[in-house]
């Protein structure tokens, strides 16, 4: 098996199965129904967003931390509350409706752990044509603006422009990320790939090599992560060199050091 066939096969294995898709769909339908019955007019809308709507979420067999982002928009016509107030409302909701499930708060979300997937319930408010969600705990702001579908079109356009190799690339890099302890957020990886220029690439392996050639850590990235990235970059360089020298078995062994088969 060549490097490109390995990457292509692995990227295909990193797509949710029909069974997983069905289970998630059923859970979302049930969640939607329970939210409607519990909150009625105090919630103006709720919907799925994030990587699961872009086709870049990893299956549980590849990433135990895979989750579905689900936004719950609270009505503020009678006044706006603090973020923790809405988080507490979501916590009471899941405690009432999902008493046998594992529930935790991971600011700024409520994590609902079902058997097949985690749901991250994100409280939000909406005004001036903008959605706002609780800011990270490290921020001095209470709310931060967000565009829940903003990345979807950008990724779709980029994927189409590059012969539908971008979404497989995203899944491969996310898989590398999860195997190395999630040093980067999934959203950061998607943003980097969307913003990266890919020159003379045609095969998935070309995009994979190009990604690692251009990917660099920021100045304040912990040294152990920098070392991890530099090691991967070197493996990618050596893999490409082996291919160019017709050392295909050696190249295959090296690419599997970066992203092994499932």
N, C-alpha and C positions, 0 to 999 in steps of 0.2 A: 504494500500500500504506500502510495506517495504521500508527501507532506500535504499537498492540497486535498487529496482524497480523505486523509485523516481529519483535516480541519472541517471539510464539508460534511463528512459523516457525523462528526462530533457536534457541529452546529445544529444539525438536524435532530440529533438525540436530545438537544437542549431545549426543544420545543415542548410545550405542554401536550400531553396525550389527550385524546378525545375524552377519556374517562375523567381526567383531571378537569378539563374544560367544563364537562357536564356537572361535576360535583361543585365547582365554583359557581356556575350559573344557578344551580339549585339553592346554594347558600345565599347568594346575593338576592335572589327572589324572596327568600324567607326573611332575610335581614330587612329588606325594603318594606315588606308587609308589617313586620314588627315595629319598625320605626314609625310608620304611618299610624298604627293603632295606638302607640304609646305617646307620641308627641303631638299628633294632630296638627293644629295650626301654628304651634310654637316652632316648628321646623318648616322652612319654606321650600327646601329641596334637599335631595341627597343623591349621590351618584358615585360610581366607580371612576377612578382616574389613575394616573401613574403608569408604570411599566407594563402592567397587565392589560392596559388598553392600547399599548403600542406594539405588543407582540415580542417584548424583550424580557419578560419575566422568566426566571429559570424554574424548572420543575423541582419539586422537593427532593428528588433523588440526587440532584446536583447541588442544591442549596437549602439547608434546613431553615434558613432565615427568610425564604421567599414569602412575600405577603401581598395581600390585596389592599391598595389604598382606597379608602372610601370616605368621601367628604360629607359631613352633615352640617347644613347651613341653618343657623338659628335666626329666628325673627328678632329684629331689634327695633321694631316700630314703636314699642313702649319703653325703649331705653336700652342702652348697650351695657352688658355686664363685663366683668373681668374674665380672661380666658379660663381660669380655674373653675369658675362657675359653670361654664359649658362643659368642661371636662368632667366635673362632678355629675352633671346631668347624664352624660354618656355612661359614666361608671354605674350610676343607679340603674340605667336602662339595661346594660348587659348583665348586671347582677340579678335583675328581675327576670329577664328573658332567656339568659344563658347560664343558669345557676350551676350547671354541671361542667361548664367549660372553664378553662384556665384564663383568668382575666388579670391584666396588669396595666399600670400606667407607665408609658415611656414618653415623657414630655417631648413634643406637645400632642401626643396621641393616646388613645386607649387601645390596648392590644387585646384582641379577642382570638384565642387559640382554639381552632376547631381541629378535628382529626386530620383533615387533609390539607389545611392551609391556615395561615394567620391572617386576620383582618386588622388593619390599622385604621381605627375610626378617628378621623380628624375633624374636630369642631371648627366651624368657620362662621364668619359674618360677611354680609355683602352690602356694599354701598358705593356710590359714585362709580358704578359699573366695574367694580373691582372686588375680588374675593380676598379676605384676610384670614389668616390662621394664626394661632399662638406662636410667638417667636420662640426660638430655642432658649433653653435655660440660661445660656451664656450671654444672651443679648439683654441690653437695658430697655429695649422696646417691648411692649406687651403684645403687639400685633405686627405681622409682616404681610405684605401683599404677595399674592400668588396667582399664577395663571394656569389652572389645572390642566388645560388642554394645549397650552402654548408650545410644548415640545413635540406634540404628536405630529402636527403638520410638517414641522421642520425635519423630523426624522423620516417621515414618509417621503418627502421631496428628495432628501439626500439619498435614501435607499433606492428610489426610482432612477435618480441621476446616475448612480453607480451600479447599475445592472443588478439591483437587489442583493448586493453583497454587504450592505451596511448593517442591517439587522442581524445577520449571522455573525458579523464581526463583533457587534455589541454583546451578543450572548457569549461568545468565546472569551472576551475580555472580562465580562462579569464572572464567568466560571473561574478564570485565573484568580480574580479578586476574592471569590469565596474560598477557594482552596488555600489562600494565603492569609486568611483571617479577616477579610473585609477591611483592608487598609484605606480604601477609598469608597465613598458613597456611590451607589449605583447611578444616581442622577448625575454626579460629576463625570462618571465615565461616559454616559450618553452625551452630555454636553460637550465633552472634549472631542468625541468622534464626530458629532455634528459640525463642530467648528473647525475640524482639521481638514486640510487640503490633501487630497489623494491624487497624485499626478498620474503616472503611467501604470495604473493598476488595472488588471482585468480579472485575475483569479483571486479567490478568497485568500490564498497564501500571500499574494502581493499586498493586499490590504492589511493583513496581519503583520507582515514585516514592516510596512510603512507606519502602522500605528506605533509599534515599539521603537522605531527609529525616531519618531517625533515626540513621544511621550516623555515628559520630564517632571520631576517633583518641584515643588516650590521651595523657597529658601528655608522656611520654617518647618518643613516636613521632618518628622523624626528620622534619625540616622538609620535606624534598622529598616525603615520602609524604603529609604533611598537605596540601601544596600540590596534589598529585595528586588527593586525595580531595575537597578543596574545589572544584577545577576541575570534577570530575565532578558534584558536588552542584549547582553553578551551571548546568551543561548540562541536568541533569534538571529543575531549576526552570524554565528557559527553554523547554524542550521542552513541559512541561505548560502553560505560559502560551500558547505558540503554538497548542497544541491547543484551549485554551479560547477563543482568538480566531479559530478556524477557519482558522489558517495551517498547514494540514496538510503541505504540501510542506516548509516550513521546519522543522516539528516532526520530520518524517521524517529530514531531513538532520542534525538535531542528535542524534537518538537513535542514528544510525549513527556519530557521533563517539564515543559511549560504548561501544556494542557493535555493530561493523560486521558485515555478513554474512560468512559463511565463504567 
